[in-house]
Amino acid sequence: MSQKTVSKYMRDMNLKAIWIKKYRPEKHEKMEEELKNVLSRDFSPPEANMAWVTDITYIYTEKGFVYLSSIMDLYSRKIISWEVSDSLSVEIVLKTVAKAKSARKLGKALIIHSDRGSQYTSREYKNVTRHPKIERSYSRKGNPWDNAVIESFHSIIKRE
């Protein structure tokens, strides 16, 4: 039966279809304001501990998936902190940041850049990275190239 025929029968019987609105996520302007891309793909800081990039990836093992959270110093391109977990909770990120902060001396201003994952936009992460010398930076929505260095590192690990 065509849509036109069904429409005619419904009109004759005084029936109306129930329309379900398409889900459209709300844009939170305050959140967008907080998630600025301070790093702006400047992957060559003049000295160490000026810019760190961080991300989470999954690695398949014989026992199943595990998650790797790592932080890289963009100056030396060294991994300064990493943590492995079997759950994708904010705890893995908090431990990674705590290790990095204790391993490195914060001198001047530091930018910590990440994607917009729920772990990095969480209240707990913001509390851990709240420091006068630390500025959070986030990739633009749907733009992994803003975090290309750590994404590239994770892809190399998966190939090895």
Secondary structure in CASP SS format (residue, H / E / C, confidence):
PFRMAT SS
TARGET T0000
AUTHOR 0000-0000-0000
METHOD secondary structure of the structure
MODEL  1
M C 1.00
S C 1.00
Q H 1.00
K H 1.00
T H 1.00
V H 1.00
S H 1.00
K H 1.00
Y H 1.00
M H 1.00
R H 1.00
D H 1.00
M C 1.00
N C 1.00
L C 1.00
K C 1.00
A C 1.00
I C 1.00
W C 1.00
I C 1.00
K C 1.00
K C 1.00
Y C 1.00
R C 1.00
P C 1.00
E C 1.00
K C 1.00
H C 1.00
E H 1.00
K H 1.00
M H 1.00
E H 1.00
E H 1.00
E H 1.00
L C 1.00
K C 1.00
N C 1.00
V C 1.00
L C 1.00
S C 1.00
R C 1.00
D C 1.00
F C 1.00
S C 1.00
P C 1.00
P C 1.00
E C 1.00
A C 1.00
N C 1.00
M C 1.00
A E 1.00
W E 1.00
V E 1.00
T E 1.00
D E 1.00
I E 1.00
T E 1.00
Y E 1.00
I E 1.00
Y E 1.00
T E 1.00
E C 1.00
K C 1.00
G E 1.00
F E 1.00
V E 1.00
Y E 1.00
L E 1.00
S E 1.00
S E 1.00
I E 1.00
M E 1.00
D E 1.00
L C 1.00
Y C 1.00
S C 1.00
R C 1.00
K E 1.00
I E 1.00
I E 1.00
S E 1.00
W E 1.00
E E 1.00
V E 1.00
S E 1.00
D C 1.00
S C 1.00
L C 1.00
S C 1.00
V H 1.00
E H 1.00
I H 1.00
V H 1.00
L H 1.00
K H 1.00
T H 1.00
V H 1.00
A H 1.00
K H 1.00
A H 1.00
K H 1.00
S H 1.00
A H 1.00
R C 1.00
K C 1.00
L C 1.00
G C 1.00
K C 1.00
A C 1.00
L E 1.00
I E 1.00
I E 1.00
H E 1.00
S E 1.00
D C 1.00
R C 1.00
G C 1.00
S C 1.00
Q C 1.00
Y C 1.00
T C 1.00
S C 1.00
R H 1.00
E H 1.00
Y H 1.00
K H 1.00
N H 1.00
V H 1.00
T C 1.00
R C 1.00
H C 1.00
P C 1.00
K C 1.00
I E 1.00
E E 1.00
R E 1.00
S E 1.00
Y E 1.00
S C 1.00
R C 1.00
K C 1.00
G C 1.00
N C 1.00
P H 1.00
W H 1.00
D H 1.00
N H 1.00
A H 1.00
V H 1.00
I H 1.00
E H 1.00
S H 1.00
F H 1.00
H H 1.00
S H 1.00
I H 1.00
I H 1.00
K H 1.00
R H 1.00
E C 1.00
END
